[in-house]
Amino acid sequence: MDHADHVRLLREGVTRGGTWADLGAGTGAFTLALAELVGPSGEIVAVDRDRGALHELERALRPGGATVRTLGADFTKPIAVNSLDGVVMANSLHFVRDKSPVLALVHTMLKPSGRLLLVEYDTDNGNPYVPHPLSFETWRALADASGFTGTRKLATVPSRFLGRIYSAESLRA
Ligand SMILES: C[S@@+](CC[C@H](N)C(=O)[O-])C[C@H]1O[C@@H](n2cnc3c(N)ncnc32)[C@H](O)[C@@H]1O
């Protein structure tokens, strides 16, 4: 996947402006795409427990996009980030076995009009590198059970690893 794929996976779920969080941002592949799509009037908090990855993300930032700040934190615990227009979780929810408590936290971070964009491998079969993935159909059922509505697939990208990656939008209200 390259930058164009990252942008394409998120594009339909992002409107310009507003405040977003990227949970499990890593070195920022999707943060950079999100920054481009949200534009210079927007703000993004890039969250990761790996501070080294966040430093790399900071070095990769380019002018012209949303303002990005980094936050070293564990997204399975409450984070002081709220009233968000959107949350991106790209290839990070699959590290969590028990996803419902994390989704409850994400729900509280969002404005009533807010949305969660999930990017994941389209499989329910994990491996040591991707321990707890979830297919789109599994995600839709879990999103519904977690109080999100209107879950829809946005885009897919073929992947040599585990076949395919999808993006999906879920609304808070
Ligand atoms: C596979 S990387 C994905 C990075 C980026 N989102 C992407 O798709 O390129 C997963 C990232 O999630 C982070 N992560 C996993 N569990 C986390 C947690 N509980 N709290 C914060 N970060 C977490 C890891 O440190 C890692 O940087």
The ligand as an ORCA input file, in Angstrom:
! r2SCAN-3c Opt
* xyz 0 1
  C       0.322     -2.288     12.647
  S       0.624     -0.727     13.395
  C      -0.453      0.305     12.419
  C       0.049      1.722     12.339
  C      -0.779      2.597     11.398
  N      -2.110      2.839     11.929
  C      -0.846      1.980     10.020
  O      -1.875      1.392      9.665
  O       0.165      2.078      9.300
  C      -0.266     -0.824     14.928
  C       0.030      0.299     15.871
  O      -0.916      0.257     16.936
  C      -0.237      0.524     18.129
  N      -1.012     -0.024     19.236
  C      -1.439     -1.305     19.388
  N      -2.133     -1.425     20.525
  C      -2.139     -0.200     21.111
  C      -2.698      0.305     22.305
  N      -3.374     -0.481     23.148
  N      -2.543      1.623     22.605
  C      -1.847      2.427     21.760
  N      -1.277      1.996     20.610
  C      -1.431      0.695     20.286
  C       1.136     -0.103     17.970
  O       2.079      0.470     18.840
  C       1.407      0.189     16.487
  O       2.111      1.407     16.324
*
